[in-house]
């Protein structure tokens, strides 16, 4: 079976929630944004987050961003 992955550029502060399911420390708005992303994209299982981050925008707000890799199948 071939493993298929997909990458997304997402807020760095989502890492704990996406990898460990730990939403502690996220504001209600941040949690809602994350849940909306998961519902709309259905990205699969997060297996990697880049070690380096950069300044970017998510939903129009500036924040540190990282590249996340998900297994999609």
Residue, then its C-alpha position, 0 to 999 in steps of 0.5 A: x500500500x502506498x502512503x499518500x501525504x499532503x502538506x498544509x501551511x498552518x499556524x504553529x500554535x496548532x501543533x499540540x492540538x494536531x499532533x497530540x489532540x491537546x487543545x489546552x492553551x488555544x483561545x476559543x477563536x483559535x479552537x474554532x478556526x482549527x475545528x473549521x479547518x479539520x471539518x472542511x479539509x479533512x486532512x487525515x493524521x498529522x505526522x510531521x511539523x516543520x522545525x522552522x516557522x515563518x511569519x505569515x497570515x492565516x484567515x487574515x491574521x498575522x502569526x507564526x506558520x509551520x508546514x504540517x504533513x498529513x497522511x491522507x489515506 
